[in-house]
Amino acid sequence: MKPVQTLALCAIAIVLPGLAIAQAAGSAASSGVYSPAQAARGQAKYSAVCASCHGEDMAGVDVAPALTGGTFAGNWKGQTAGDLATRIRTTMPLDNPGSLGAAASADLAAFILSRNGYPAGQVELPRDATLLQQVKID
């Protein structure tokens, strides 16, 4: 392979992931801002960490609010995926707040969006807080 071809392939390998993240950033959640694989990771994490308080069906238990339906829409519509992921990352789980990192919080946000009828897309919800702030929950 010629050096020019190698350089072009390297540039593509570097630029394409950035374009995928840019597609998710600055978007509405209804435009498909998470991947099916990311939602699946979020579902596994939800079952392990969140379901004991919010319920397997996400309908809420005692003081833990529902994460689907009208309750979710009433609490989160108009906010951003960044707001949701930050809430998850900094305050959950109640018995160990702050123990979930950026990746797990983005995955959980993707799962919650999926359960609320937001469609999956080709890219993952970004882990970066600044980019997440650009994804509106519509």
N, C-alpha and C positions, 0 to 999 in steps of 0.2 A: 504494500500500500504506500502511496506517495505521501510525503509529509503534509501536503496541502489537504489531502483526503483525511488523514489522521486528525489534523487540526480541526477540520470541519466536523468530524464525528464527535470530537471532544466538546466542541462548542454546543452542538445539539444536545449532548448528554447533560450539559450544565444548564442550558437555557430551558429545555422542555419542562423539567420539574418546577421551575420558577413560574412558567406560564400557567401550569396547572394550579398552583397555589393562587396566582393572580385571578384565575377564573372564579375561584371560590370567594376570594376577598372582593368586597364591593358589590356583593350580590344579595339577593333576597333568598331566604331559606327555601322558598318554594321553587327556586331555579335549580335545585339539585346540588347542594354544597358539601355533601359527604358521600363516601363510597359505601357499597354494601358490605365490604370487608371491614370497614371502620365501624359501621353499626353493629356488626356481629361481635367485634372485640368489645364494644361498649355493652352489648347485651351480656356477655360473659362476666364483665366487671360488675355490671348492675346486679346480676344474680349473686355474685360473691360478696358484694359490699353494701348494696343499697336496698335490696328486696326486703330485708328484715324490718326496715322502718317504713318504706314506701309501698311495700306489698309486691308480690310477684306480678300482679296485674297492673301495677303502677297507680292504683286507685287511692293510695294513701292509707296510713294506719295511725290512729290516734292523732297526735299533733303533726305528724309528717304529712305534708300536702300531697295531693294527687299530682302526678307528672304527666297526665294525659287529659284530653277533653277540655271542657270549659274552664276548669281550674287552671290548667296549664295556660290556655289561651288568655285568660283574664290576668294572669300574673306576668306573662312574658311577651305577649304581642306588642310590637313596637320597640322592644328592647333588642339587644344583639346577642348573637351566639357567644360573643366575648363576655357579656354580662352573665350568661348562663354558665359558661365554663369557669369563669372566675368564682362564681358562687359555689360551684361544685368543688373547685380546687382549694378554696380558702376555708370553707365551713363544713365540708363533708369528709367522712361520715361524722356524725355528732360525737361519737365516742373516740374519734381520732382526727379532729379537723386538721386540714393542711397536709394530710398524708398522701393525698392523690396528686400526682404530678400533672404537668401540662398535657402529656400524651393521653393519660387515662381520662382526664377531664374533657378533652376534645372528643375522645371515643364515646364517653358517656353522653355528651351533648348530642353527638350524631345519633346514638341509639334513641334518645328522648325525642329528637326531631323525627326519626323514622316512625316511632310509635304514635306520633301526632299527625301522621299523614303527609309529612314533607317528603318529596321524592328523593331517591338516591340519584347521584350523578356519577361522573367519571373520576372525580378528584376527591381527595380527603379534606375534611374540615381542617383548616390549618391549626397547628399547635401554638403558633405565635399569637400572643395576646393582642398585638396591634392589628394583625390581619383579621382576627376573630371579631374585633370591634366593628369591622366593616360589613359583617354578615348580619343583615337585619332579619329578625323573626317577624314575618309578615302574616 
